[in-house]
């Protein structure tokens, strides 16, 4: 450990890196009853801590290695760190990336002047190709985590944290992929403040360090999930495993919903969108705080990066409320008769409905996919389910059903040929409690609802698609009801997509 402390104190990172702030997360801290601080490595020039280790490695190369150039395999932040460091030092840099790497990341590396080689569909294939190019061209391979100089560079995060917060720290939470950041931080913190806990955090579907610590030796995972791609590593590093085995106090696992909730927490407190790996440590902090209500000091999470793919934001938003136990998803079976929806909504009361999906099917029962926004799902869900069950409704809780959350919610539909008098309408409902009930009061028991799709997207109005069975002779009275309701709407009965799929 002493050798690594010397390496960390002697590391050269500030030619390119900056000392990042340690920001208080006031809102989250109030919710958790704790002093919660966020180490903002998302504010580095490449929006990630990886610049520290990459530069410390490159700046220590001898003249011959500098002349030959460097190479790495990476699909993300390490690639940018090597590319920027090489540009600053005037070195040739070759970055091997899988062909599946998102264009935004390829362009980010190209911006720093590196040579990009796209090879293979996975990181493992790209890695092997990079090692071949290393041998063939005499390049120096820069490992993303399993290298003493890289580990020491990452360890400078801990030097800053302890200077910035001289008061007691109960625990520091660090995301783990290969383990370089955790090994560096633990080496320094455990030397200076052994009473401070250093806790690693991994995704449940990419927990290579946890598996290695449990087995007592490094293991290779069969596969890893890619949602938190910055930490999607199948095997922990040899040197990082050695250090983490001796120095880490624990490893906490976080699922996708918890990570999404943490992304939202970061945004609400500091108005930045962390990448999934960047919010991972905060997800672990929240789990730890829930299990350990007595505090001996501050809780600090390292926000490791903010290189978020924009197209992931929809997924994050969908899953954050479930991860925070503020939304539940239920499948409820109700009688297929006019007025059933009204009675069903009355049972739900004034609770905010976040999602409502239904499509008519011939038979005596209707299956409704409904989402409810709650303050505390763990406390409030049981009485809701009990109330529905007491009315004879069958209830299936889908809040933890990955298939339902990823796919089924978007697929509630299908054609119903027997509905010859169906009218399709697209509404804008005011986003307030009672809006849906007011609509159902207007429809009453006179007309049968045959299709309903609604999802709350955080706007001040909700977009709703409704199918209603209206015989031609009743159309004037139906139109009068819509006018009295006053909700903006457009008729979509002739819409070609509706004709094809619904």
N, C-alpha and C positions, 0 to 999 in steps of 0.2 A: 504493500500500500504506500509506503514511504517513497518508493521510486516513482510511483504515479503522481504523488503530490508534487514532487520536484518537477516532473514533466509538465504538469498542468500549470504550475506557477511560471515555468519557463516557456510556455506555449506562445507562439506568435500568431495572433488572430486579428489584431486590431488594425492591420494594414488594410483589411477589407471588411471585417465585421464591425458591428457597433455594439456598445453596451446597451442592452435593451432594458426597458423599465419593468418594474415589479408593480403591477396595477392591482388595486383593491377591487374585488368583485362585491360591491355593496349589496346589490339586490339578492344575489345568491347567498351571500353571507348572512343576510337577515333571515332568509328562508331556512338555512341550515343551523342557525344559531352559532356561527363560527366566524373567525377571521379568515377569509378566503382570499388568497392572492394569486395572481396569474403572471407568470414569467413570459414576457411577450417576444418570443423568438420569431413570431410571424412578422416582426418589424425589421428583420435583417434584409440586406439588399436583394437576396433571392427569396425572401419571405419564408426562410427556414433556417434552423440552427446548423444545417449541414455545411454551411460555408466555413464554420470554425474548424472542423476536423480536416476538411479538404485542403484548406490553405495551410494549416500547420504541417500537413504531410508534404505538400509540394514545396514549401519554402525551405525545407530541410534536405531536399535532394542535393546530391553532389553535382558537380559541373557536368560529368558524363551523362548522368541520368537526365539532367535538364536539357542537354543538347539532343538526346534521343526522343524526348517527349513522354507523355503519359497517356494511359488508357483506363477506362472504367466501363463497367456495365451498370446501367441504371435506367429506370423509366421515369425518374422524377427528380427529387430535390438534390440527391447526391450528384447527379449529372450536372445540374446547374452550378453547384458548388465547385466542382472540378473545372468546369468551363470558365467560370468567372476568375477563379484562382490562377488558372493557366494564362488567361488573357492578361491579368495583372503582372504576372512574372515573365511574360513573353515566351511561353512554352507552347509546343504543339500539343493539342489535346484531341484524342479520339474517344468518342462516346458511342458505345454499342447499346442500342435500344431495341426492344421487341417491335416488330412491325405493327403490333396492336396498340402501341403507345398513342394516346390522344394527341392530335395535331397541336394543341395548345402547349403541350410539354415539349414536343419536338421543336417548335418555333422558339420557345423560351431558351432552350440550349443553343440553338443556332444563333440567337441574338448575341450571345457572348463569344461567338467566333469559333466554336469547336467544330471538328469534323464529325458528322453523324453517320453512323453505320446502322441501318435498320436490318435486323436479322432475327428470324425465329418468331414463333408465336408467344413464347413465354420468357420470363426472366432467366430461367435456368439455361435455356438454349442460347440466349444472348450472352450470358455469363461465360459459357464454354467457348463461344466464338471469340469473345474478348480475350480470353486466356491464350487462344491460338494466335491471335494477332499480336499479343504481347511477346510470345516466343518468336514469331516469324519476323517481326519488325524491331525487336530489341527495345520495346517500350516498357515503361514502369507502370505496373498495375496499381491503381489506387483503390484499395478495398473500402466499401462504404462503412464498415464498422469494425472489422476484425484486424485492427492495426494499432499498435501503441501510440503512434503520433496522432492518428485520427481520434482515438479515445481521449488522449490528453487535450486535444483541441476542443472536443465536446465538453470536457470537464470544466472549462472556463466558465460555463454557465453557472456552476456551483460557486465559483469564486465570487461572481457578481451577486448571486442570491444572498450569500452570507454577509457580504458587505452592505447590501441594501436593507437587510432585515436583521439587525443585531439582537432583537428581542427573541424570546423562545419560539422555536418552530417545532410543532409536534410531528409533522410529516411532510415530506416532499414527494410528489407523485410524478413519475416519469414514464412516458410511452416507451414501449419496447418493440423493436422489430428484430434486428440482429443483436441489439444490446449495447451499442457503442455509447449512446448518451447515458443510459443507466449506469454503465460501468464507470464512466468518467465522473459523473455526479456523485455516485456512491463512494468512490475512492477518496474524493476530497472531503465530502461531508462527514463520513465516518471517522476520518482522521482528526478533524477539528471539532466536530460536535457529535460524538458517538451516541448521545442520547436522542438525537433527531432520527426519526425513522425515514428510510428511503424505500419507497414502495413502487415497484414496477406495475404497469398496466398494459394488458394485451387484449386484443379482440378474442372472443370465445372461439372464433373460427380460424385463428392464426396464432395460437398460443405456443410457439415453439420453445420459448424460454421456460414457461411454466412446465411444459412436458419434460424438458431437460432436467429441471430442478427436481421434479417428482421422481424421475428415473435415476437420478444421480449421474447421468451421462447424457451427452448430446444425442438427440434423436432427430430423424427426418420425418416431418409430417407428410402424409400422403397427398394432401392438398391444403390450400389456404384460401379463405375468403378474400375477395378483392375490394370490398367496400372501403376499408381503411387501407388503401393500397400502399401508403407510405410505411406501413409496418407489416406488410404481407410477406413474411420470411419463413421458409419451410424449416430452416435449421439455424439455431443460434450460433454465433461465432465461438471458436475455441477459446480465445483469450477473454472475450466478453463473458462467456459462461463461467470461466474460472473466477473472474472477479465478482460476478453477480451471485454465484453460489456462496461466496464467503461474506459478501457485504450487504446484499439486499435483505430487508426485513420481511418482505412478502411480495407476492405478485397477485394482483386482482384482475379478474376477467370482466369484460364489458361486452354486452351484445349490441347489435345494430341500433335498436331503439334507444338504448342508453346513450350511445355515441351521438345520435341525432339530437337527443334532448340536450346534451352538453354543447353541441354546436349552437343551438338556440340560446342557451345560457350565456355563452361567450358574446353572442351578438347583442343580447339584451343589456349586458353590462358595459361592454367596451365598443360596441358597434363595429365589429369586424367579423367576417365570416371565416371561421377556421375550417381547414380541411378535416376530414374525419380523423386522420391520425393526429392532427393538431389538437383536437378536442378530447382525444382518448384519455389523457391523464386526468382531465376534469371529471369525466365519467367515473373513473376509479375513485377520485376524491369524494364524490357524492355518495358512492356506495360505502366508502369507509366512514363518512360522517354519519350516515344513517345507522351503521352498526356500532359506532363508538360515540355516544352522545356527550361524554365527559371530555373536556378540552384541557390540554396542558400547554397549548401554544397555537400558532398559526398553522393553517393548512395551505400548502403552496403547490400549484399545478404548473407544469411546463407546457405552454402552448407552443408546440414544436414547429408548426407551419400553417400557412394559409394559402397554399396552392390548390384551391378548390376548383374542380371542373364545374362550370356554371350549370351544366345540364343535370347535376346531381341535386340541385337545390330543391326541386320538386319532391324528390324522394325524401330528403331530409325533413322538409316541412310536413310531409304526410306522417312520418314516423315519430317526430319529436314529442307530440302530445301523448302518444302511447308510452313512449320511453319515460316520460315524466309522470306517468300514472294519472294523467289528466283527461284521457279519452279511453273509452271502451268500445269495442265492436261486438255487436250481438246479432245472431240470426234468430228471428222470432217467427214462429208459425202461428198465423191467426186465421179465423174463418174467412172464406172467400165469399163475403156477402157485402152489399152496400152498407156503409156506416162503420165497417170494421176499423178502418184507419182512424176515424175520429175517436173511437173508444180507446184504441191503442195509444194515440197521442195524449189523451186525457190521463192515462196512467203515468206517462212520462212527466206530466206536469210542466213546470216552467224551465226544466233543464234544457240547455242549449243542444239542439240536434246538429251534429256536424256532418252527417251523411245519412241518406235515406235512398235505398235502391229497391225497386220492386218491378216485376213484370208479370202480368196476368198469365196464368196457365189454367187450362181446363181442369176442373176438380173442385173439391169442397174446401181446400186449404190454400192459403197464400203464404209465401216465404219472403220475409222482409229482412234486408241487410241494413242495419241501423248503427250509426255512431253517435255517442253521447259525450259531451264535454262536461267533466266533473272537476271539482276542486281536489278531491282525493279519491281516486278510483278504488283503492284498497278498502276504504271505509264505506264508500257510498254504493259500490256495485252490488253487494249482497242484498240489501233491501230492495233495490230495483228489480233484480232477478226474482226475488221472492214475491213481489207484488204482481209481476207478470205471470208467474207460475200459478199464483192463487186464482187467477182468472181463467185458468185452463190453457194458457198459451205455452207452447214448448219453446224453451230458450236454450240456445247454444252460444257459449262465450267464445268468440273468435279472436280476442285481443292478443293472444300469443300464437295464433295460427299463421305461420309464415306464408303459406299458399293463399290464404284468404286475404292477407294484407298486401301481398305483391300482385295477385292476379284476379282472384274471384270478384273482388269489389268492382273491378272494371268490366266484368263479363256478365253481370246480371241482366239478361235480356233474352231475345229470341222472338221468333214470329208466332203470332196467334191468329191463324186464318179465320177462326170463327168470329173474330171481332170485326164485323162488317161496318159498324157505325163508329169506329174509334176516331176521335179528334185528337191531334197532337199539338200541344201548345208549349212555347218556350217563355218562361216567366223570369222576372227579376223580383225576388222577394226582399222586403226590407230585413236587414240582418238584426233582428231583435226577437226576444222571447214572445211567443204568441202569434207570430206571423203565419206559421204553418197552420195553427189551430184556426185562425180567422179564415184561411182559405178553405179548410175542411168544413167549417160551419157554413160557408157559402155553397159548397157542393152538396152538403147534407147527405141524406140517404136517397136522394132522387137519382143521382147519376153515379155510376160505378167507375172508380179509378182503376185503370188497367195498366198503367205504367207510371213510375215515379222515380226520378233520379235527381238527387241533390247532394252537393258537396260544398261545405264551407271553406272558402279559400282566403279568409281574412279580410275581405272587402266589406264595405258598408251595405252591400246587398248580396243576396245569394242567387246563383243561376240555377234554375230549376226546369226540368223537362217533365211534362205531365201528359199522360194519355188518359182520356175520359170517354166512356161509351155514351154517345149522345144520338138517339134516333133523330132522323131528319125533322120530324114534326116538333121536336122539343128545342130545336136550335135557337129560335128567337128568344125563348125564355132563358136558355143557357147563356146567350150573348148578353142579355140584360144583367144576369148575375155577375158576369165578368166585369161589365162596366161599373156596377155597384161596388165590386171589390176594389177596383182602382189600382191594381198591380200592373205595371207595364208588361205587355206580352205580345208575342207574335205567333201566328198560327203556322205550324210546320207540317201539316198533314200531307202536303204534296212534296215534301223534302225527299230527294232521291235516296239519300243515305237511310232515311227512315224506311222507305219502301223496300230497300234491299235487305236490311238487317233486323228490323223490328216489326 
